[in-house]
Amino acid sequence: MPGSRPRFYDPDGTRYGLPTYPLRCAPEGLATRRQLTAAGLRPGGAPVVAQLMWARRRGQVGVAYLYDLTAAVPKRAPTPGNLRAVAAMLAARSTCSSCRTVYEYCLPAGRVCWPCTQRETLAPAA
């Protein structure tokens, strides 16, 4: 239809409260949180300046908030303590709670390896 406006085009913010654009139609200088992360940036406390909206399945609406690139700051580097904590958490996820064997993969939710599970299942009832 010539002259019709897309459903989610509201650059003034009168209809949706924030300047709103259809998917893939954001103006230059604005980025989503994922785009900031890919560029090594973070919002850094900057407010949301606009949003993207698109129609999803079954009448649902998808929303992605946009931040100003000039207000974005570099991502923080993890401290040595953060890195040690993450390493400890990953080690705990791959260590069997029954036999204390460390595996190269994360164990299921109970944190019990397959051999220990079989041993517990086949053990005679006392």
C-alpha positions as CSV (number, residue, x, y, z in Angstrom):
1,M,0.0,0.0,0.0
2,P,1.6,3.3,-1.0
3,G,1.8,5.9,1.7
4,S,1.2,3.4,4.6
5,R,3.4,3.5,7.7
6,P,4.9,0.3,9.1
7,R,3.2,-0.9,12.3
8,F,6.2,-0.2,14.6
9,Y,7.5,3.0,13.1
10,D,7.1,5.7,15.7
11,P,10.3,7.9,15.8
12,D,8.6,10.5,18.0
13,G,7.6,8.1,20.7
14,T,4.0,9.2,20.8
15,R,2.5,5.8,20.4
16,Y,4.9,3.6,22.4
17,G,6.5,6.0,24.8
18,L,10.0,5.6,23.3
19,P,11.1,6.2,19.8
20,T,10.3,2.9,18.1
21,Y,11.6,1.4,14.9
22,P,10.8,-1.8,13.0
23,L,13.4,-4.6,13.1
24,R,16.6,-3.7,11.2
25,C,15.6,-0.1,10.8
26,A,17.4,1.5,13.7
27,P,19.2,4.8,12.9
28,E,23.0,5.0,12.9
29,G,24.6,5.5,16.3
30,L,22.2,3.2,18.2
31,A,22.8,-0.4,19.2
32,T,21.2,-3.2,21.1
33,R,22.9,-4.7,24.2
34,R,24.1,-7.7,22.1
35,Q,25.6,-5.4,19.5
36,L,27.4,-3.4,22.3
37,T,28.7,-6.7,23.7
38,A,30.0,-7.8,20.3
39,A,31.8,-4.5,20.0
40,G,33.4,-4.8,23.5
41,L,31.2,-2.2,25.0
42,R,28.4,-2.0,27.7
43,P,25.7,0.6,28.3
44,G,27.5,1.9,31.4
45,G,24.3,3.2,33.1
46,A,23.2,5.1,30.0
47,P,19.4,5.1,29.6
48,V,17.5,3.4,26.9
49,V,17.0,5.9,24.1
50,A,14.8,3.9,21.6
51,Q,13.5,0.4,20.9
52,L,13.1,-2.0,18.1
53,M,9.8,-3.9,17.8
54,W,8.7,-6.7,15.6
55,A,5.8,-9.2,15.3
56,R,6.5,-12.6,16.7
57,R,4.3,-15.7,16.5
58,R,0.8,-15.9,17.9
59,G,0.4,-12.1,18.1
60,Q,3.3,-11.6,20.5
61,V,5.6,-8.6,20.0
62,G,9.4,-8.7,20.3
63,V,11.2,-5.8,21.8
64,A,14.9,-4.9,21.8
65,Y,16.1,-1.8,23.6
66,L,18.6,0.6,21.9
67,Y,21.4,2.5,23.5
68,D,23.5,5.4,22.3
69,L,26.9,4.3,21.1
70,T,28.5,7.6,22.2
71,A,27.5,6.9,25.8
72,A,28.7,3.3,25.8
73,V,31.8,2.5,27.8
74,P,34.3,-0.4,27.5
75,K,33.5,-3.7,29.1
76,R,35.2,-4.4,32.4
77,A,38.0,-6.9,32.4
78,P,37.5,-9.8,34.9
79,T,39.7,-9.6,38.0
80,P,42.0,-12.5,39.0
81,G,39.5,-13.3,41.7
82,N,36.6,-13.5,39.2
83,L,38.6,-15.9,37.0
84,R,39.4,-18.1,40.0
85,A,35.7,-18.2,41.0
86,V,34.6,-19.2,37.5
87,A,37.3,-21.9,37.4
88,A,36.2,-23.2,40.7
89,M,32.5,-23.3,39.6
90,L,33.4,-25.2,36.4
91,A,35.5,-27.7,38.4
92,A,32.6,-28.3,40.7
93,R,30.3,-29.0,37.8
94,S,32.6,-31.7,36.4
95,T,33.5,-33.4,39.7
96,C,31.5,-36.4,40.8
97,S,30.0,-35.8,44.3
98,S,30.3,-39.5,45.1
99,C,33.7,-40.7,44.0
100,R,35.3,-37.2,43.5
101,T,36.5,-38.1,40.0
102,V,37.0,-35.1,37.7
103,Y,35.6,-35.4,34.2
104,E,36.2,-33.4,31.0
105,Y,32.5,-32.5,30.8
106,C,29.8,-31.2,33.1
107,L,27.9,-33.8,35.0
108,P,24.1,-33.9,35.1
109,A,22.1,-32.0,37.8
110,G,22.8,-34.6,40.6
111,R,26.6,-34.3,39.9
112,V,27.0,-38.1,40.1
113,C,28.9,-39.9,37.3
114,W,27.5,-42.8,35.4
115,P,29.6,-45.5,37.1
116,C,28.5,-44.3,40.6
117,T,24.9,-44.1,39.4
118,Q,25.1,-47.7,38.2
119,R,26.7,-48.8,41.5
120,E,23.9,-47.2,43.5
121,T,21.3,-48.8,41.3
122,L,22.7,-52.3,41.4
123,A,23.7,-52.3,45.1
124,P,21.7,-54.9,47.1
125,A,19.2,-53.5,49.6
126,A,20.3,-54.1,53.2
